[in-house]
Amino acid sequence: MGILNIFKTKNDGNSFIKKGNKCLDHGKYDEAIKYFDQGLKINPEDSTLWNNRGVAFENLGKKNEAFKSYDNASKLDPKHFRSRQNKGVILYNWGEYENALKCFNEAININSKYIEALHGKGLVFGKINKNKEAIECFDKAISINPKFIYAWYDKGLVFGKINKNKEAIECFDKAISINSRFVDAWQGKGLAFIGIKEHQEAIKCFDKALKINPKNAESWHQKGFSFKELGKYEEAIKCFDKALELDSNNFMLWCNKGHTLEKLGKYQESLEHIDKSIMLYPENIYAFYKKGNVLTKLGRNEEAIESFNKALEINRGFEPALNTQKEILKAKKYKI
């Protein structure tokens, strides 16, 4: 998310706002802050100066300073909906969803057609798994502006999350029709096709995304996953290797490559990749399960059982690990 709202007043008579805004437009954020600070020395109760100062700080990655500036703007002007929206964005990114929702609601109460706040509210609902309410918010934003691309995209993500993948594809298609170079929408569409096991279509989507941005690690990853599911293991490995060049800290990427190496009968290499996945994320239940499967194929049943136990420590009801463990124990005539 991340549409920062600069407020440009027409009749403020303050040249510092114009000079600061010009700096914002050109990415000169430190210089913009200097102008806004000079203006605030003259008029410390100007909510526009405070809001736009916050925008400059946020673009510099100084979220705490940005929040203070937005907070001052909203306190000085009870109708300043943009500063409330901007506060909501920061709170959302901090994971303070209840407070973010409060800010977005305040902005909407001031301006009911403020699509950025409706969008922000929808994102919060999505995070707290109120998916119906999230979709309603995105729909309201879309009804106001049918070309609001982020509402279509995030609506698609919510549909994907609740396994309504065909509806998700429709949303991503809407986003792509607005901007055919929207990489995230192509990627989201590919993931939705994975959700309905149409891997050839998924690969086409990831190829579209990679044509726009060849350095998109996740598109390489998911393209590799689709090749794996199609049984095209060598092609999958090539994609995973590309992804790992770009992002070597993705634990599921290591896990998926490890699983593919297992399919190719390269068990020792598979174990090395799965162990790397576990090192990056020790709560990766699938990695422990897949490690157990590889160890079983190597005849290392005691170690396999230990790996399945690790998976079951994370989730006692994880049936794949339970079932495979039982089979090993039964074959070895162990008591469960």
C-alpha positions in Angstrom: 0.0 0.0 0.0 1.5 3.2 -0.1 -0.2 6.1 -1.7 1.0 9.1 0.3 -1.3 12.1 0.2 0.2 15.5 -0.4 -2.2 18.3 0.3 -1.7 21.4 -1.9 -3.6 24.4 -0.7 -4.3 27.1 -3.2 -4.8 30.2 -1.0 -2.4 29.7 1.9 -0.2 32.6 0.9 2.8 30.6 2.0 5.6 30.1 -0.5 7.2 27.5 1.7 4.4 25.0 0.9 4.9 25.5 -2.9 8.7 25.3 -2.6 8.5 22.2 -0.4 5.9 20.5 -2.7 8.2 21.1 -5.7 11.0 19.4 -3.8 8.7 16.5 -3.0 7.8 16.2 -6.7 11.5 15.9 -7.6 12.4 13.5 -4.8 14.4 16.1 -2.8 13.0 15.1 0.5 15.6 16.6 2.8 15.3 19.9 1.0 11.5 19.7 1.2 11.7 19.3 5.0 13.8 22.4 5.3 11.2 24.5 3.5 8.3 23.0 5.5 10.2 23.7 8.8 10.8 27.3 7.7 7.1 27.6 7.0 6.2 26.2 10.4 8.4 28.8 12.1 6.1 31.4 10.6 2.8 29.4 11.1 3.2 26.4 13.4 -0.5 25.7 13.2 -0.6 25.1 9.4 -1.9 21.5 9.0 -0.8 21.4 5.4 2.8 22.1 6.3 2.7 19.3 8.9 1.1 16.8 6.6 3.5 17.4 3.7 6.5 17.4 6.1 5.3 13.9 7.2 5.2 12.8 3.5 8.8 13.9 3.1 9.9 12.0 6.3 8.0 8.9 5.2 9.7 8.9 1.8 13.0 9.0 3.7 12.0 6.0 5.7 11.7 8.0 8.9 8.3 6.6 9.9 8.3 7.9 13.5 9.0 11.5 12.4 6.4 11.1 9.7 3.8 9.9 12.1 4.4 12.8 14.5 3.9 15.3 11.6 0.7 13.6 10.5 -0.6 13.5 14.0 0.0 17.2 14.4 -1.8 17.9 11.2 -4.8 15.9 12.2 -5.0 17.5 15.7 -4.8 21.0 14.2 -7.5 20.4 11.6 -10.4 18.1 12.5 -11.3 17.9 8.8 -7.9 17.0 7.5 -8.7 13.5 6.1 -5.4 13.1 4.3 -3.3 13.2 7.4 -5.6 10.6 9.0 -5.1 8.4 6.0 -1.4 8.8 6.1 -1.4 7.9 9.8 -3.4 4.9 9.0 -0.9 3.7 6.4 2.0 3.9 8.9 0.0 2.1 11.7 -1.0 -0.6 9.2 2.7 -1.1 8.3 3.5 -1.3 12.0 0.9 -4.0 12.4 -1.3 -1.8 14.6 -4.5 -2.8 12.7 -7.1 -1.6 15.2 -5.5 1.9 15.4 -5.1 1.9 11.6 -8.7 1.1 11.1 -9.7 4.0 13.4 -7.7 6.4 11.3 -9.2 5.1 8.0 -12.7 5.4 9.5 -12.0 8.9 10.6 -10.8 9.9 7.1 -13.9 8.2 5.5 -16.2 10.0 8.0 -14.8 13.3 6.7 -14.8 12.3 3.1 -17.0 9.3 2.3 -15.6 9.1 -1.3 -11.9 9.0 -0.2 -10.9 5.8 -2.1 -7.4 5.6 -0.5 -9.0 5.3 2.9 -11.5 2.8 1.7 -8.7 0.8 0.3 -6.7 1.0 3.5 -9.7 -0.1 5.5 -10.0 -3.1 3.2 -6.4 -4.0 3.7 -6.9 -4.0 7.4 -9.9 -6.2 7.2 -7.9 -8.6 5.0 -5.1 -8.8 7.6 -7.5 -9.7 10.4 -9.3 -12.2 8.2 -12.6 -10.3 7.9 -12.5 -11.1 4.2 -16.2 -10.3 3.4 -15.7 -6.8 4.9 -12.4 -6.4 3.0 -14.1 -7.1 -0.3 -16.9 -4.7 0.5 -14.4 -1.9 1.1 -12.6 -2.6 -2.2 -16.0 -2.7 -4.0 -16.9 0.7 -2.6 -13.6 2.2 -3.8 -14.1 0.6 -7.2 -17.7 2.0 -7.4 -16.2 5.5 -6.9 -13.3 4.9 -9.3 -13.5 1.8 -11.5 -9.9 2.3 -12.6 -8.5 2.2 -9.1 -6.0 -0.5 -9.8 -4.9 -1.3 -6.2 -8.5 -2.0 -5.2 -8.9 -4.6 -8.0 -5.5 -6.1 -7.2 -6.1 -6.4 -3.4 -9.6 -7.7 -4.0 -8.0 -10.4 -6.1 -5.6 -11.3 -3.3 -8.5 -11.7 -0.8 -10.4 -13.9 -3.2 -7.2 -16.0 -3.6 -6.8 -16.3 0.1 -10.3 -17.8 0.5 -9.8 -20.1 -2.5 -12.1 -18.3 -4.8 -9.4 -18.4 -7.5 -11.7 -17.8 -10.5 -13.0 -14.6 -9.0 -9.4 -13.7 -8.1 -8.4 -14.1 -11.8 -11.2 -11.8 -12.9 -9.9 -9.1 -10.5 -6.3 -9.5 -11.6 -7.5 -9.3 -15.2 -9.3 -6.0 -14.4 -6.0 -4.7 -12.9 -4.0 -5.8 -15.9 -6.5 -4.1 -18.3 -5.8 -0.8 -16.4 -2.0 -1.3 -16.5 -0.7 -4.2 -18.6 2.8 -3.8 -17.0 1.5 -4.3 -13.4 3.9 -7.1 -12.4 2.1 -8.0 -9.1 -1.2 -8.5 -10.9 0.4 -10.9 -13.4 2.0 -12.7 -10.5 -1.3 -12.8 -8.5 -3.1 -14.2 -11.6 -0.4 -16.9 -11.9 -0.8 -17.9 -8.2 -4.6 -18.1 -8.7 -4.1 -20.5 -11.7 -1.8 -22.6 -9.4 -4.7 -22.6 -7.0 -6.9 -24.3 -9.6 -4.0 -26.5 -10.8 -3.8 -24.9 -14.2 0.0 -24.8 -14.2 0.5 -24.1 -17.9 -1.7 -21.0 -17.6 0.2 -20.0 -14.5 3.6 -20.3 -16.3 2.3 -17.9 -19.0 1.4 -15.4 -16.3 4.8 -15.7 -14.7 6.5 -15.3 -18.1 4.5 -12.0 -18.6 5.7 -10.8 -15.2 9.3 -11.8 -15.9 9.2 -10.1 -19.3 8.4 -6.8 -17.5 10.8 -7.5 -14.6 13.4 -10.3 -15.1 14.6 -9.8 -11.6 11.4 -10.7 -9.9 12.5 -13.6 -7.6 9.0 -14.7 -6.7 7.9 -15.1 -10.3 10.9 -17.3 -11.0 10.1 -19.3 -7.8 6.4 -19.8 -8.7 7.2 -20.6 -12.3 9.6 -23.3 -11.0 6.8 -24.6 -8.7 4.4 -25.0 -11.7 7.1 -26.8 -13.7 7.6 -29.1 -10.7 3.9 -29.8 -10.5 3.9 -30.6 -14.2 6.8 -33.1 -13.6 9.2 -30.9 -15.6 11.9 -31.1 -12.9 14.9 -29.9 -14.9 13.0 -26.8 -16.0 11.9 -26.3 -12.4 15.5 -26.4 -11.1 16.6 -23.8 -13.6 13.8 -21.5 -12.4 14.6 -22.1 -8.7 18.3 -21.4 -9.4 17.4 -18.0 -11.0 15.2 -17.2 -8.0 17.9 -18.1 -5.5 20.4 -15.8 -7.3 17.9 -13.0 -6.6 16.7 -14.1 -3.1 18.7 -16.6 -1.2 16.7 -16.1 2.0 13.4 -17.5 0.9 12.9 -20.6 2.9 10.1 -22.1 0.8 12.3 -21.6 -2.3 15.0 -23.8 -0.8 12.3 -26.3 0.3 10.7 -26.5 -3.2 14.1 -27.0 -4.9 14.9 -29.7 -2.3 11.6 -31.5 -3.1 12.4 -31.3 -6.9 15.9 -32.7 -6.3 14.2 -35.6 -4.5 12.0 -36.2 -7.5 15.2 -36.4 -9.6 16.6 -39.0 -7.2 19.3 -36.6 -5.9 18.6 -37.3 -2.3 21.8 -35.9 -0.7 21.4 -32.6 -2.5 17.8 -32.6 -1.6 18.6 -32.9 2.1 21.1 -30.1 1.9 18.5 -27.8 0.4 15.8 -28.8 2.9 18.2 -28.3 5.8 18.9 -24.8 4.5 15.1 -24.1 4.4 14.9 -25.3 8.1 17.8 -23.1 9.1 16.1 -20.1 7.6 12.8 -20.9 9.2 12.8 -23.6 11.9 9.0 -23.7 12.1 8.7 -24.9 8.5 6.5 -28.0 8.9 6.7 -28.9 5.2 10.5 -28.9 5.3 10.6 -31.4 8.2 8.0 -33.6 6.4 9.8 -33.6 3.1 13.1 -34.2 4.9 11.5 -37.3 6.5 10.4 -38.6 3.1 14.0 -38.2 1.7 15.5 -39.9 4.7 13.0 -42.8 4.3 14.1 -43.2 0.7 17.7 -43.4 1.9 16.8 -46.1 4.4 17.5 -43.8 7.4 14.3 -44.6 9.1 15.2 -43.6 12.6 16.2 -40.1 11.4 13.1 -40.0 9.3 10.9 -40.6 12.3 12.7 -37.9 14.2 12.0 -35.5 11.3 8.3 -36.4 11.3 8.3 -35.9 15.1 9.7 -32.4 14.5 6.8 -31.7 12.1 4.3 -33.0 14.6 5.8 -30.8 17.3 4.8 -27.8 15.2 1.3 -29.2 14.4 0.1 -32.4 16.2 -2.6 -32.9 13.6 -0.4 -32.7 10.5 -1.7 -35.9 8.8 0.9 -36.4 6.1 3.6 -36.7 8.8 1.4 -38.9 11.0 0.5 -41.3 8.2 4.1 -41.7 6.9 5.4 -42.1 10.4 2.9 -44.9 11.1 3.8 -46.7 7.9 7.5 -46.7 8.9 6.8 -47.9 12.4 4.5 -50.6 11.1 7.1 -51.8 8.7 9.7 -51.9 11.4 7.2 -53.5 13.8 7.6 -50.6 16.3 4.8 -49.8 18.7 3.2 -46.4 18.1 
